[in-house]
Amino acid sequence: MSEAAFLNSANAVADAMASGQFGPSALKRRVREVREHYDRAADARARYVANNAYYYEQIYRQLRTIVPPGKRVLQVGCLTPDILNALEPSYGVGIDSSARLVDAAAQRFPHLQFRVHEDYRVEADAPFDFILIVDINDQVDPIATLKTLRPVMNGRTRLVIYHYNHLWEPIVRFTERHGAKFPLPQQNWLSPGDIANILTLCDYEPLQIHRAVLAPKYVPVVSWVLNAFFSRLPLIQHLNMINLTVARPIEPRRVDAKYSVSVIVPCRNEVGNVAAAVERIPDIGRHTEIVFCDDKSTDGTADEVRRQQQLHPGRDIKLYEGPAICKALNVRTGFDRAEGDILMILDADLTTMPEELPYFYDAIASGKAEFVNGTRFVFPMEGAAMKPLNIIGNRFFSATFSILLGQRISDTLCGTKVIWRRDWPAIRELSGTWGTDDRWGDYDLLFGAARLHLRIMDLPVHYQERFAGMTKMTGRFRNGLIMLRMCWAAFLKFKLT
């Protein structure tokens, strides 16, 4: 690659980050967009709630079965402050990032307190009895939120997460598009499984899920029959519009910082992303080793790694040459030579964010998991990060894996995976025994971890569109057939032997 082409590639990444399209700046942009959306909509909210009194009365009734009157209650998200008022708290506080929503709520309910928060930090003279999160689908980083709220809880506090049933997403989007529902910003659309997984990652124990509102609009007799009777029947209850997940905080597992980390960066023709990778990979644990595995790039990727070694002499940056056969063997090159206690894979395109690697460290170092699998299907994707056909295929194989392994897997092909180095030799020994060679390495790792009976845990990541280099995920149908062969081999091993 010429120097001009290299500069154009590197500048594309830098410009995308500066403009809020890539990296952490894209998440800040989404936070700002959510706040601005609610600032614009604040004046119309009270009127909308009044016009949909039947729906909200169903919500109030269900919440009152969870939260008794006279309790200390914190409501996170002030789009509907009527909820806090309906719970009749002895001390009620609502927080939101939108100053307009906070002002509107304070005017309507002066006997309650409403505050503009900064990163969900709350000051309180005593712990709250109940914390009700009603904006979980708006939040860019629910994991950070749940960790931040811990200081205002004690062992008796109950956390209640109010969120839409993800099965209603097409209906909600349709009604918003046609003006029949209050417009919301981009949503997370978390399933009950996603919520439970995030709670576990943040040291909460899910206790119960209450489901409500099968008929959100009032139709005489029909609505009563659906909401009072059918909504409570087995199976049918899972079709309710609203989920209320109740959890309790548990003693946080100790995250030991004594472990060293090797971040394996498999790369082929990714020269424009190397500098950003070095700058954005954080220091994790006791020591962080960055291992670039260059698969015989022709664009100067290896030379750029060497330049970064000279520019950052204080960082432990290694460069090894891969066999230029497939990604799986390139990653294996890094795993075989890595020296850290914990091995992390970070794809060189940086479509998953290096800044989120500490979450993976916390999950494995605390003992919550022995194999941490990134999942890109929890938070909204930025731009054209994944083609629709890839999404359909990945969803299918994720469901297949969950059945085969007996553990929840929501994304089989996310490049960010984390294991203990001590488990790698046994997983490596099993590689290639799953019906055919795995070109990408994800299936070898997941099947191997399951065969060793390791605790696998999904961890949500923000997935973004790449801005430098070209995707290597080509030949979707051929790769799909390879994956099917591997799943069949795994079925024979896990279910029939």
C-alpha positions as CSV (number, residue, x, y, z in Angstrom):
1,M,0.0,0.0,0.0
2,S,1.3,3.4,-0.9
3,E,1.8,6.0,1.8
4,A,-1.1,8.1,0.5
5,A,-3.4,5.1,0.7
6,F,-2.2,4.3,4.2
7,L,-2.9,7.9,5.3
8,N,-6.4,7.8,3.7
9,S,-7.2,4.6,5.6
10,A,-5.9,5.8,8.9
11,N,-7.6,9.2,8.5
12,A,-10.9,7.4,7.7
13,V,-10.9,5.8,11.1
14,A,-9.8,9.0,12.9
15,D,-12.5,11.0,11.1
16,A,-15.2,8.5,11.9
17,M,-14.3,8.6,15.6
18,A,-14.2,12.4,15.6
19,S,-17.6,12.6,13.9
20,G,-19.3,10.2,16.3
21,Q,-19.7,7.3,13.9
22,F,-17.1,4.9,15.3
23,G,-15.7,4.0,18.7
24,P,-16.7,5.4,22.0
25,S,-17.7,8.7,20.4
26,A,-20.5,6.8,18.6
27,L,-21.9,5.8,22.0
28,K,-21.7,9.4,23.2
29,R,-23.5,10.4,20.1
30,R,-26.4,8.0,20.9
31,V,-26.6,9.3,24.5
32,R,-26.9,12.8,23.1
33,E,-29.5,11.7,20.6
34,V,-31.7,10.1,23.3
35,R,-31.5,13.2,25.5
36,E,-32.3,15.5,22.6
37,H,-35.2,13.3,21.6
38,Y,-36.8,13.5,25.0
39,D,-36.1,17.2,25.3
40,R,-38.2,17.7,22.2
41,A,-41.0,15.3,23.3
42,A,-41.2,16.4,27.0
43,D,-44.2,18.8,26.6
44,A,-46.4,16.2,24.8
45,R,-45.8,13.3,27.2
46,A,-48.3,14.1,30.0
47,R,-51.1,14.5,27.3
48,Y,-50.1,11.1,25.8
49,V,-50.3,9.4,29.2
50,A,-53.7,10.9,29.9
51,N,-55.0,9.7,26.5
52,N,-53.8,6.2,27.2
53,A,-55.0,5.9,30.8
54,Y,-56.2,2.4,30.4
55,Y,-52.8,1.0,29.4
56,Y,-51.0,2.9,32.2
57,E,-53.5,1.7,34.8
58,Q,-52.5,-1.9,33.9
59,I,-48.9,-1.0,34.5
60,Y,-49.6,0.8,37.8
61,R,-51.7,-2.2,39.1
62,Q,-49.0,-4.7,38.3
63,L,-46.3,-2.5,39.9
64,R,-48.3,-2.1,43.0
65,T,-48.2,-5.9,43.5
66,I,-44.4,-5.6,43.6
67,V,-43.8,-2.2,45.4
68,P,-46.0,-1.6,48.5
69,P,-46.9,2.1,49.3
70,G,-44.8,4.0,51.8
71,K,-41.4,2.8,50.5
72,R,-38.2,4.7,49.5
73,V,-38.3,4.4,45.7
74,L,-35.9,5.6,43.0
75,Q,-37.2,5.7,39.4
76,V,-34.5,5.7,36.8
77,G,-36.0,7.4,33.7
78,C,-38.6,10.2,34.0
79,L,-40.5,9.7,30.7
80,T,-43.5,8.5,32.8
81,P,-43.2,10.1,36.2
82,D,-46.8,9.1,36.8
83,I,-45.4,5.6,37.7
84,L,-43.5,7.0,40.7
85,N,-46.5,8.9,41.8
86,A,-48.8,5.9,41.5
87,L,-46.5,3.9,43.8
88,E,-47.1,6.4,46.7
89,P,-43.6,6.3,48.1
90,S,-42.6,7.8,51.4
91,Y,-39.6,9.2,49.6
92,G,-39.6,9.2,45.9
93,V,-36.8,10.3,43.5
94,G,-36.7,10.3,39.8
95,I,-33.6,10.8,37.7
96,D,-33.2,11.3,33.9
97,S,-30.6,12.8,31.5
98,S,-33.2,15.1,29.9
99,A,-33.5,18.3,31.8
100,R,-36.8,19.0,30.0
101,L,-38.3,15.7,31.3
102,V,-37.1,16.4,34.8
103,D,-38.6,19.9,34.8
104,A,-41.9,18.7,33.5
105,A,-42.1,15.9,36.1
106,A,-41.2,18.3,38.9
107,Q,-44.0,20.7,37.9
108,R,-46.6,17.9,37.8
109,F,-45.6,16.1,41.0
110,P,-44.0,18.7,43.3
111,H,-44.2,16.3,46.3
112,L,-41.6,14.1,44.6
113,Q,-38.0,14.8,43.8
114,F,-36.7,14.8,40.2
115,R,-33.1,15.3,39.3
116,V,-30.9,15.4,36.2
117,H,-28.3,12.7,36.6
118,E,-24.8,12.4,35.3
119,D,-24.0,8.8,34.3
120,Y,-26.7,7.5,36.6
121,R,-25.0,8.7,39.8
122,V,-27.4,9.3,42.7
123,E,-26.9,10.8,46.1
124,A,-29.1,9.6,48.9
125,D,-29.0,9.8,52.7
126,A,-30.1,6.1,53.0
127,P,-30.5,3.1,50.6
128,F,-33.7,2.9,48.6
129,D,-36.1,0.0,49.2
130,F,-36.9,-0.3,45.5
131,I,-35.1,0.9,42.4
132,L,-37.3,0.9,39.3
133,I,-35.5,1.2,35.9
134,V,-37.9,2.2,33.2
135,D,-35.4,3.4,30.6
136,I,-33.3,0.2,30.2
137,N,-34.1,0.0,26.5
138,D,-32.8,3.6,26.0
139,Q,-29.5,3.0,27.8
140,V,-26.3,2.8,25.8
141,D,-24.5,0.8,28.5
142,P,-26.8,-1.0,31.0
143,I,-23.9,-2.8,32.6
144,A,-22.3,0.5,33.6
145,T,-25.7,1.7,34.9
146,L,-26.2,-1.3,37.1
147,K,-22.8,-1.0,38.6
148,T,-23.2,2.7,39.2
149,L,-26.5,2.3,41.1
150,R,-25.0,-0.1,43.7
151,P,-24.0,2.5,46.3
152,V,-27.7,3.4,46.9
153,M,-28.7,-0.2,47.6
154,N,-28.4,-2.6,50.4
155,G,-29.1,-6.3,50.7
156,R,-32.9,-5.7,51.1
157,T,-33.2,-3.4,48.1
158,R,-35.2,-4.9,45.2
159,L,-34.4,-3.8,41.6
160,V,-37.3,-3.8,39.2
161,I,-36.6,-3.5,35.5
162,Y,-39.5,-2.4,33.3
163,H,-39.1,-3.2,29.6
164,Y,-41.0,-4.1,26.5
165,N,-41.4,-7.7,25.5
166,H,-39.0,-8.0,22.5
167,L,-41.6,-10.0,20.6
168,W,-43.6,-6.8,20.4
169,E,-40.9,-4.9,18.5
170,P,-42.5,-5.1,15.0
171,I,-45.9,-3.9,16.4
172,V,-44.4,-1.1,18.4
173,R,-42.3,0.1,15.5
174,F,-45.4,0.0,13.2
175,T,-47.6,1.9,15.5
176,E,-44.9,4.6,16.1
177,R,-44.3,4.9,12.4
178,H,-48.0,5.6,11.9
179,G,-48.4,8.0,14.8
180,A,-50.5,5.7,17.0
181,K,-47.8,5.5,19.7
182,F,-45.5,7.9,21.5
183,P,-42.2,7.9,19.5
184,L,-39.2,6.5,21.2
185,P,-35.5,6.8,20.2
186,Q,-33.5,3.8,19.1
187,Q,-34.1,0.9,21.5
188,N,-32.1,-2.0,22.9
189,W,-35.0,-4.5,22.8
190,L,-33.7,-6.8,25.5
191,S,-35.2,-10.2,25.9
192,P,-35.7,-11.7,29.5
193,G,-32.6,-13.8,28.8
194,D,-30.6,-10.7,28.0
195,I,-31.8,-9.0,31.1
196,A,-31.0,-12.0,33.3
197,N,-27.5,-12.3,31.7
198,I,-26.7,-8.6,32.3
199,L,-27.9,-8.8,35.9
200,T,-25.7,-11.8,36.6
201,L,-22.7,-10.0,35.1
202,C,-23.3,-7.1,37.4
203,D,-23.8,-9.2,40.6
204,Y,-27.6,-9.2,40.8
205,E,-29.7,-12.3,41.2
206,P,-32.9,-12.4,39.0
207,L,-35.8,-13.5,41.2
208,Q,-39.0,-13.3,39.2
209,I,-40.6,-12.0,36.0
210,H,-44.0,-10.4,36.1
211,R,-45.7,-10.1,32.7
212,A,-48.6,-7.8,32.0
213,V,-50.8,-6.1,29.3
214,L,-52.0,-8.5,26.6
215,A,-54.4,-5.8,25.3
216,P,-53.0,-2.3,25.6
217,K,-56.1,-0.6,24.2
218,Y,-59.5,-0.6,25.9
219,V,-62.2,-2.6,24.2
220,P,-65.2,-3.3,26.5
221,V,-65.2,-6.8,27.9
222,V,-62.5,-8.0,25.4
223,S,-59.7,-6.1,27.1
224,W,-60.8,-7.3,30.6
225,V,-60.9,-10.9,29.5
226,L,-57.5,-10.7,27.8
227,N,-55.7,-8.8,30.6
228,A,-57.4,-10.4,33.6
229,F,-57.5,-14.0,32.4
230,F,-55.6,-15.0,29.3
231,S,-52.5,-12.9,30.1
232,R,-51.9,-15.2,33.1
233,L,-52.1,-18.5,31.3
234,P,-49.0,-20.6,30.7
235,L,-47.3,-19.9,27.4
236,I,-49.8,-17.1,26.5
237,Q,-48.3,-15.0,29.3
238,H,-45.0,-14.8,27.3
239,L,-46.9,-12.8,24.7
240,N,-47.7,-9.9,27.1
241,M,-46.4,-6.5,26.1
242,I,-44.6,-5.6,29.3
243,N,-42.0,-7.5,31.4
244,L,-41.1,-6.6,34.9
245,T,-38.0,-8.4,36.1
246,V,-37.3,-8.3,39.8
247,A,-33.8,-8.9,41.1
248,R,-31.7,-8.4,44.3
249,P,-28.2,-7.3,44.7
250,I,-25.8,-9.9,45.9
251,E,-22.3,-9.7,47.3
252,P,-20.0,-8.8,44.4
253,R,-17.5,-11.4,43.4
254,R,-14.0,-10.3,43.9
255,V,-12.3,-9.3,40.7
256,D,-8.6,-10.1,41.2
257,A,-6.2,-7.8,39.3
258,K,-3.3,-10.2,39.7
259,Y,-3.9,-11.9,36.3
260,S,-2.0,-10.9,33.1
261,V,-3.8,-10.5,29.8
262,S,-2.8,-11.2,26.2
263,V,-5.0,-9.4,23.6
264,I,-4.7,-11.4,20.4
265,V,-5.3,-9.2,17.3
266,P,-5.5,-11.4,14.1
267,C,-5.0,-9.1,11.1
268,R,-4.7,-9.3,7.4
269,N,-4.5,-6.1,5.4
270,E,-5.7,-3.9,8.3
271,V,-3.0,-1.2,8.2
272,G,-5.5,1.6,8.8
273,N,-6.7,0.1,12.1
274,V,-3.4,-0.8,13.8
275,A,-2.7,2.6,15.4
276,A,-6.2,2.9,16.7
277,A,-6.0,-0.6,18.2
278,V,-2.8,0.2,20.1
279,E,-4.3,3.5,21.3
280,R,-7.6,2.1,22.3
281,I,-6.7,-1.3,23.9
282,P,-6.8,-0.4,27.7
283,D,-4.4,-1.7,30.3
284,I,-6.1,-4.7,31.9
285,G,-5.2,-6.7,35.0
286,R,-1.6,-6.9,36.1
287,H,-0.1,-6.6,32.7
288,T,-1.4,-6.3,29.1
289,E,0.4,-7.9,26.2
290,I,-0.9,-6.9,22.7
291,V,-0.2,-9.7,20.2
292,F,-0.6,-8.8,16.5
293,C,-0.8,-11.9,14.3
294,D,-0.2,-10.7,10.7
295,D,-1.5,-13.2,8.1
296,K,1.0,-12.1,5.4
297,S,-0.6,-8.8,4.7
298,T,0.3,-7.0,1.5
299,D,-0.7,-3.5,2.6
300,G,2.1,-2.8,5.1
301,T,0.2,-4.0,8.3
302,A,3.3,-5.6,9.7
303,D,5.4,-2.5,9.1
304,E,2.8,-0.4,10.9
305,V,2.9,-2.7,13.9
306,R,6.6,-2.3,14.0
307,R,6.2,1.5,13.8
308,Q,3.7,1.3,16.7
309,Q,6.3,-0.7,18.7
310,Q,8.7,2.2,18.3
311,L,6.1,4.8,19.1
312,H,4.9,3.0,22.3
313,P,8.0,1.5,23.9
314,G,6.2,1.3,27.2
315,R,3.6,-1.1,25.8
316,D,4.2,-4.8,25.4
317,I,3.5,-5.1,21.7
318,K,4.4,-8.4,19.9
319,L,4.2,-9.2,16.2
320,Y,4.0,-12.8,14.8
321,E,3.5,-14.0,11.3
322,G,0.5,-16.2,10.6
323,P,0.3,-19.0,8.1
324,A,-2.0,-17.1,5.7
325,I,-4.4,-20.1,5.5
326,C,-7.4,-19.0,7.6
327,K,-8.3,-16.8,10.6
328,A,-8.5,-19.9,12.9
329,L,-4.9,-20.8,12.4
330,N,-3.8,-17.2,12.7
331,V,-5.5,-16.9,16.1
332,R,-3.9,-20.2,17.1
333,T,-0.5,-18.7,16.3
334,G,-1.2,-16.0,18.8
335,F,-2.7,-18.3,21.5
336,D,0.3,-20.6,21.2
337,R,2.8,-17.8,21.8
338,A,0.8,-15.6,24.2
339,E,2.2,-15.3,27.8
340,G,-0.8,-13.9,29.6
341,D,-3.0,-15.8,32.1
342,I,-6.1,-14.7,30.1
343,L,-6.4,-14.8,26.3
344,M,-8.6,-12.3,24.6
345,I,-9.4,-12.1,20.8
346,L,-10.0,-8.7,19.4
347,D,-10.7,-8.5,15.6
348,A,-8.4,-5.9,14.0
349,D,-11.3,-4.1,12.3
350,L,-12.3,-2.8,15.7
351,T,-16.0,-3.3,15.0
352,T,-16.2,-4.5,18.6
353,M,-14.8,-1.9,20.9
354,P,-11.5,-2.5,22.7
355,E,-12.8,-0.2,25.5
356,E,-15.2,-3.0,26.5
357,L,-12.5,-5.6,27.1
358,P,-12.3,-4.9,30.9
359,Y,-15.9,-6.2,31.2
360,F,-14.6,-9.5,29.8
361,Y,-11.8,-9.5,32.3
362,D,-14.2,-8.9,35.2
363,A,-16.4,-11.7,34.1
364,I,-13.6,-14.3,33.9
365,A,-11.4,-13.1,36.7
366,S,-14.3,-13.0,39.1
367,G,-15.2,-16.6,38.4
368,K,-18.6,-15.8,36.9
369,A,-17.4,-17.5,33.7
370,E,-14.6,-19.7,32.4
371,F,-15.3,-18.8,28.7
372,V,-16.7,-15.3,27.8
373,N,-18.4,-15.0,24.5
374,G,-19.1,-11.6,23.0
375,T,-22.6,-11.1,21.6
376,R,-23.5,-8.4,19.1
377,F,-27.2,-9.0,19.1
378,V,-28.2,-7.2,22.3
379,F,-27.5,-3.6,21.6
380,P,-28.3,-1.8,18.3
381,M,-25.7,-2.1,15.6
382,E,-24.1,1.0,14.2
383,G,-24.6,1.6,10.5
384,A,-24.4,-1.4,8.1
385,A,-22.4,-3.4,10.5
386,M,-23.9,-6.7,9.5
387,K,-25.8,-7.8,6.4
388,P,-29.4,-9.2,6.9
389,L,-28.5,-12.6,5.6
390,N,-25.6,-12.8,8.1
391,I,-27.9,-11.9,10.9
392,I,-30.4,-14.6,10.0
393,G,-27.7,-17.2,9.7
394,N,-26.1,-16.3,12.9
395,R,-29.4,-16.3,14.8
396,F,-30.1,-19.8,13.4
397,F,-26.7,-21.2,14.5
398,S,-26.9,-19.5,17.9
399,A,-30.2,-21.2,18.6
400,T,-28.7,-24.5,17.4
401,F,-25.6,-24.0,19.7
402,S,-27.8,-23.3,22.7
403,I,-29.6,-26.6,22.2
404,L,-26.5,-28.6,21.5
405,L,-24.4,-27.1,24.4
406,G,-27.1,-26.7,27.0
407,Q,-25.9,-23.2,27.6
408,R,-27.3,-19.9,26.3
409,I,-25.3,-18.8,23.2
410,S,-26.7,-15.8,21.4
411,D,-23.9,-15.1,18.9
412,T,-21.6,-17.8,17.6
413,L,-19.4,-15.7,15.3
414,C,-18.5,-12.6,17.4
415,G,-14.8,-12.2,17.2
416,T,-14.3,-11.2,20.8
417,K,-13.9,-14.4,22.9
418,V,-12.0,-14.8,26.2
419,I,-10.5,-17.9,27.8
420,W,-8.0,-18.9,30.4
421,R,-4.6,-19.8,28.8
422,R,-4.6,-22.9,31.0
423,D,-7.6,-24.2,29.1
424,W,-6.2,-23.6,25.6
425,P,-4.1,-26.8,25.2
426,A,-7.1,-29.0,25.8
427,I,-9.3,-26.9,23.5
428,R,-6.5,-26.9,20.9
429,E,-6.3,-30.7,21.1
430,L,-10.0,-30.9,20.2
431,S,-9.7,-28.5,17.2
432,G,-10.4,-30.2,13.9
433,T,-12.5,-33.0,15.5
434,W,-15.8,-31.4,14.8
435,G,-16.5,-32.8,11.3
436,T,-14.3,-30.5,9.3
437,D,-11.8,-27.7,9.7
438,D,-13.2,-24.4,11.2
439,R,-11.9,-21.5,9.0
440,W,-12.9,-18.9,11.6
441,G,-12.1,-20.7,14.8
442,D,-15.3,-19.7,16.7
443,Y,-16.9,-23.1,16.6
444,D,-13.7,-24.9,17.6
445,L,-13.5,-22.7,20.6
446,L,-17.2,-22.9,21.7
447,F,-17.4,-26.7,21.1
448,G,-14.1,-27.3,22.8
449,A,-15.2,-25.2,25.9
450,A,-18.4,-27.1,26.1
451,R,-16.7,-30.4,25.8
452,L,-14.5,-29.4,28.8
453,H,-17.6,-28.4,30.7
454,L,-16.5,-24.8,31.0
455,R,-19.0,-22.2,32.2
456,I,-19.8,-20.2,29.0
457,M,-21.3,-16.7,29.4
458,D,-22.5,-14.2,26.8
459,L,-21.3,-10.6,27.2
460,P,-23.0,-7.9,25.2
461,V,-20.8,-5.7,23.0
462,H,-21.5,-2.7,20.8
463,Y,-21.0,-3.7,17.2
464,Q,-20.1,-1.0,14.7
465,E,-19.5,-0.6,11.0
466,R,-15.8,-0.8,9.9
467,F,-14.2,2.3,8.4
468,A,-10.9,0.9,7.2
469,G,-10.0,-2.3,5.3
470,M,-12.3,-4.9,3.8
471,T,-14.4,-7.6,5.4
472,K,-13.0,-11.1,5.3
473,M,-16.3,-12.8,5.9
474,T,-17.1,-13.8,2.3
475,G,-18.6,-17.0,0.8
476,R,-21.6,-17.1,3.2
477,F,-23.3,-20.1,1.8
478,R,-20.1,-22.2,1.6
479,N,-19.3,-21.2,5.2
480,G,-22.8,-22.0,6.2
481,L,-22.4,-25.6,4.9
482,I,-19.2,-25.9,6.9
483,M,-21.0,-24.7,10.0
484,L,-23.8,-27.2,9.5
485,R,-21.3,-30.1,9.2
486,M,-19.7,-29.0,12.5
487,C,-23.0,-28.8,14.2
488,W,-23.9,-32.3,13.0
489,A,-20.6,-33.6,14.4
490,A,-21.3,-31.8,17.7
491,F,-24.8,-33.3,17.8
492,L,-23.3,-36.8,17.5
493,K,-20.7,-36.1,20.2
494,F,-22.9,-34.3,22.7
495,K,-26.2,-36.0,22.3
496,L,-25.5,-39.5,21.0
497,T,-22.4,-40.5,22.9
